[in-house]
Amino acid sequence: MTILQPETVTIEHDVEIGRDTVIFPCTYLAAGTRIGTNCSIGPFVYLKNARIGAGETVRFGKRED
């Protein structure tokens, strides 16, 4: 996992992030979120209890599952 500008990223407890995933600036990953391998998350994303499959890209949005 790579976190770009980590000072702008929040990752709560109970978040799982797969290998080779990139987290972009201004991203908030709330509890219960599961992210697969080789993903691209952010910038400007809020995820809570979300399930992101391997290889997916999520940008500029909010998702609460």
Residue, then its C-alpha position, 0 to 999 in steps of 0.5 A: m500500500t502507498i499513501l500519498q500525502p499521508e498527513t491529509v489521509t485518515i484511516e480509522h480502525d477496522v479498515e482493510i487495505g489490500r496490497d499494491t493499493v494507492i491512497f491519494p490525498c484528502t481521503y477518509l476511510a471510515a470503519g468497516t471499509r474493505i479495499g482489495t488489491n491493486c486499487s486506486i482510492g482518492p483523491f477526495v473520497y469518503l468511504k464507510n463500510a464500503r467494499i471495493g473489489a480488486g483493481e477498482t478505482v474510486r475518485f471524488g465521492k462519498r460512499e456509505d454501504 
